[in-house]
């Protein structure tokens, strides 16, 4: 808590995306060291982790994709085995991939949270909408309530909020915009704007951060077509 400047007792979600070499380091630790780290996370009171989103590629043999999906499942199982709440990152790029994930999740009632990100290849126009459809179909095929933890993809949030029992939106822009002295405002029903909000040197930005958090959360809630949807935002 001291290292990252958060108050003791704060609910902490451990998540992130990166280029492949850093993500591969987790797998490269080996099962014994991964287990030790998972136990340390658990004892530290981490509320939830999202599994590494090992990449699937269009320019490699198909077996490489299947290997990445298998590793995601293995790492997720290792977290749950040690009692560490975890969201399964159902990375895929074909109908068959998501059909496999739906079958895998349906057979394992211990899986309650799904993770997905729309900030890399999945964030491209056309692909973003396709991945949202796949996720919505997965939720329907599993046939029990699932919670989605998503990064990016605000334009597909309404569709996903209808498909999942709950949605947590991970947002890092609030912190960075606040540090750059920007204030959020409703630019339109579908977009936020960020206006300059200069401060005197040394002035705390706590109030601006809280204001921006509330504005972004309100905007995200308005994006969902169902007013009673159980969605929330984590900064």
C-alpha positions as CSV (number, residue, x, y, z in Angstrom):
1,X,0.0,0.0,0.0
2,X,2.9,2.4,0.8
3,X,4.6,1.6,-2.5
4,X,1.6,2.4,-4.6
5,X,0.1,5.1,-2.4
6,X,-3.2,3.5,-1.5
7,X,-4.9,3.4,1.8
8,X,-4.6,0.1,3.8
9,X,-7.8,-1.8,3.4
10,X,-8.4,-0.6,-0.1
11,X,-10.0,-3.2,-2.4
12,X,-7.3,-4.2,-4.9
13,X,-7.8,-5.9,-8.3
14,X,-4.6,-7.2,-9.9
15,X,-4.9,-6.9,-13.6
16,X,-3.0,-5.7,-16.6
17,X,-2.1,-6.1,-20.3
18,X,1.3,-6.0,-21.9
19,X,3.4,-7.1,-24.8
20,X,4.0,-10.8,-24.9
21,X,7.5,-11.1,-23.4
22,X,6.5,-9.7,-20.0
23,X,3.3,-11.8,-20.0
24,X,5.4,-14.9,-20.8
25,X,7.5,-14.3,-17.7
26,X,4.6,-15.5,-15.5
27,X,4.5,-18.8,-17.4
28,X,8.2,-19.1,-17.3
29,X,8.3,-19.0,-13.5
30,X,7.2,-22.7,-13.4
31,X,4.3,-24.1,-11.4
32,X,6.1,-24.1,-8.0
33,X,7.1,-20.4,-8.1
34,X,3.7,-19.4,-9.5
35,X,2.0,-21.2,-6.7
36,X,4.1,-19.4,-4.1
37,X,3.3,-16.0,-5.7
38,X,-0.4,-16.8,-5.8
39,X,-0.4,-17.7,-2.1
40,X,1.4,-14.4,-1.4
41,X,-1.3,-12.5,-3.4
42,X,-4.0,-14.3,-1.4
43,X,-2.4,-13.5,2.0
44,X,-2.0,-9.9,0.9
45,X,-5.7,-9.6,0.6
46,X,-6.0,-9.1,-3.2
47,X,-9.7,-9.2,-4.0
48,X,-9.5,-10.5,-7.6
49,X,-6.9,-11.2,-10.3
50,X,-7.4,-11.4,-14.1
51,X,-5.4,-14.2,-15.8
52,X,-2.7,-13.3,-18.4
53,X,-4.3,-12.8,-21.9
54,X,-1.8,-15.0,-23.7
55,X,-2.0,-13.9,-27.4
56,X,-3.6,-15.6,-30.3
57,X,-2.0,-14.8,-33.7
58,X,-3.2,-14.9,-37.3
59,X,0.3,-15.5,-38.8
60,X,1.3,-18.6,-36.8
61,X,0.2,-22.3,-37.0
62,X,-3.2,-22.8,-35.4
63,X,-1.7,-25.1,-32.7
64,X,-0.1,-22.0,-31.2
65,X,-3.5,-20.5,-30.5
66,X,-4.7,-23.6,-28.9
67,X,-1.6,-23.8,-26.7
68,X,-2.2,-20.2,-25.6
69,X,-5.8,-20.9,-24.7
70,X,-4.7,-24.0,-22.7
71,X,-2.2,-22.0,-20.8
72,X,-4.8,-19.4,-19.9
73,X,-7.0,-22.1,-18.5
74,X,-4.1,-23.7,-16.6
75,X,-3.1,-20.5,-14.9
76,X,-6.7,-19.7,-14.0
77,X,-7.1,-23.1,-12.4
78,X,-3.9,-22.5,-10.4
79,X,-5.3,-19.3,-9.0
80,X,-8.6,-21.0,-8.0
81,X,-6.8,-24.0,-6.6
82,X,-5.1,-21.7,-4.1
83,X,-8.3,-19.9,-3.2
84,X,-7.4,-16.8,-5.1
85,X,-10.5,-15.3,-6.9
86,X,-9.8,-15.0,-10.6
87,X,-11.4,-13.9,-13.8
88,X,-10.8,-16.2,-16.7
89,X,-9.6,-14.3,-19.8
90,X,-11.4,-16.1,-22.6
91,X,-9.1,-15.0,-25.4
92,X,-10.2,-16.3,-28.8
93,X,-10.4,-15.3,-32.5
94,X,-12.8,-17.8,-34.1
95,X,-16.3,-19.2,-33.6
96,X,-14.8,-22.5,-32.6
97,X,-12.6,-20.8,-29.9
98,X,-15.5,-19.3,-28.2
99,X,-17.6,-22.5,-28.5
100,X,-14.8,-24.3,-26.7
101,X,-14.6,-21.6,-24.0
102,X,-18.4,-21.8,-23.5
103,X,-18.2,-25.6,-23.0
104,X,-15.3,-25.2,-20.7
105,X,-17.0,-22.6,-18.5
106,X,-20.3,-24.4,-18.5
107,X,-18.7,-27.6,-17.2
108,X,-17.0,-25.7,-14.3
109,X,-19.4,-23.9,-11.9
110,X,-16.4,-22.6,-10.0
111,X,-15.8,-20.1,-12.8
112,X,-17.9,-17.0,-12.0
113,X,-15.9,-14.2,-13.6
114,X,-14.8,-13.7,-17.2
115,X,-12.2,-11.1,-18.2
116,X,-11.7,-9.4,-21.6
117,X,-9.9,-6.5,-23.1
118,X,-10.7,-4.3,-26.1
119,X,-7.5,-2.3,-26.2
120,X,-5.2,-4.3,-28.5
121,X,-6.2,-6.3,-31.6
122,X,-9.7,-6.8,-30.3
123,X,-10.2,-3.0,-30.2
124,X,-10.1,-2.5,-34.0
125,X,-13.3,-1.5,-35.7
126,X,-15.2,-4.6,-36.9
127,X,-13.3,-7.0,-34.7
128,X,-14.5,-5.2,-31.5
129,X,-18.1,-5.8,-32.5
130,X,-17.4,-9.4,-33.4
131,X,-15.7,-10.1,-30.1
132,X,-18.6,-8.5,-28.2
133,X,-21.0,-10.9,-30.1
134,X,-18.8,-13.9,-29.2
135,X,-18.8,-12.9,-25.5
136,X,-22.5,-12.3,-25.4
137,X,-23.1,-15.7,-27.0
138,X,-20.7,-17.4,-24.5
139,X,-22.7,-15.9,-21.6
140,X,-26.0,-17.2,-23.1
141,X,-24.5,-20.7,-23.9
142,X,-23.1,-21.1,-20.3
143,X,-26.6,-20.6,-19.0
144,X,-25.8,-19.3,-15.5
145,X,-25.0,-15.8,-14.2
146,X,-21.4,-14.6,-15.1
147,X,-19.7,-11.4,-14.2
148,X,-17.5,-9.7,-16.9
149,X,-14.4,-7.7,-16.1
150,X,-13.6,-5.6,-19.2
151,X,-11.0,-3.1,-20.3
152,X,-11.9,-0.7,-23.0
153,X,-14.7,-1.2,-25.5
154,X,-17.1,1.4,-24.1
155,X,-19.1,1.4,-27.3
156,X,-20.0,-2.4,-26.9
157,X,-20.7,-2.0,-23.2
158,X,-24.5,-1.9,-23.7
159,X,-24.6,-5.2,-25.5
160,X,-22.3,-6.9,-22.9
161,X,-24.2,-5.4,-20.0
162,X,-27.4,-7.1,-21.2
163,X,-25.6,-10.4,-21.7
164,X,-23.8,-10.6,-18.3
165,X,-25.2,-10.6,-14.8
166,X,-22.7,-7.9,-13.9
167,X,-19.9,-5.9,-15.5
168,X,-16.9,-4.2,-14.0
169,X,-15.2,-1.7,-16.3
170,X,-11.5,-1.1,-15.7
171,X,-10.4,2.4,-16.5
172,X,-7.0,3.9,-16.2
173,X,-7.7,7.1,-18.1
174,X,-9.1,8.8,-15.0
175,X,-5.8,8.8,-13.2
176,X,-3.8,9.9,-16.1
177,X,-6.2,12.7,-17.2
178,X,-6.3,14.0,-13.6
179,X,-2.5,14.1,-13.4
180,X,-2.5,16.0,-16.7
181,X,-5.1,18.4,-15.1
182,X,-8.0,17.5,-17.3
183,X,-11.7,17.5,-16.2
184,X,-14.3,15.2,-17.7
185,X,-17.5,16.5,-19.1
186,X,-20.3,15.0,-21.1
187,X,-19.5,15.8,-24.7
188,X,-22.4,13.8,-26.0
189,X,-24.5,10.8,-25.1
190,X,-21.8,8.6,-26.6
191,X,-18.6,10.4,-25.7
192,X,-16.8,12.2,-22.9
193,X,-14.7,15.3,-23.4
194,X,-11.7,16.4,-21.3
195,X,-11.2,20.1,-20.7
196,X,-8.2,21.8,-19.2
197,X,-8.4,22.2,-15.4
198,X,-5.1,23.9,-14.4
199,X,-4.0,24.0,-10.7
200,X,-1.4,26.0,-8.8
201,X,1.9,24.2,-8.4
202,X,1.7,21.8,-5.4
203,X,-2.1,21.9,-5.2
204,X,-3.5,18.4,-4.5
205,X,-5.7,16.9,-7.2
206,X,-7.8,14.6,-5.0
207,X,-11.0,16.5,-5.6
208,X,-10.5,16.6,-9.3
209,X,-9.8,12.8,-9.3
210,X,-13.0,12.2,-7.4
211,X,-15.0,14.5,-9.7
212,X,-13.6,12.7,-12.8
213,X,-14.3,9.3,-11.3
214,X,-17.9,10.2,-10.7
215,X,-18.3,11.7,-14.2
216,X,-16.9,8.6,-15.9
217,X,-18.9,6.2,-13.8
218,X,-22.1,8.1,-14.6
219,X,-21.3,8.2,-18.3
220,X,-20.6,4.4,-18.3
221,X,-23.9,3.7,-16.5
222,X,-25.7,5.8,-19.1
223,X,-24.2,3.7,-21.9
224,X,-26.1,0.7,-20.7
225,X,-29.6,0.3,-22.1
226,X,-30.9,-1.4,-19.0
227,X,-31.1,1.1,-16.1
228,X,-31.0,-1.7,-13.5
229,X,-28.0,-3.4,-14.9
230,X,-25.5,-4.4,-12.2
231,X,-22.5,-2.6,-13.7
232,X,-19.7,-0.7,-11.9
233,X,-16.4,0.9,-12.7
234,X,-12.9,0.4,-11.2
235,X,-10.2,3.0,-11.7
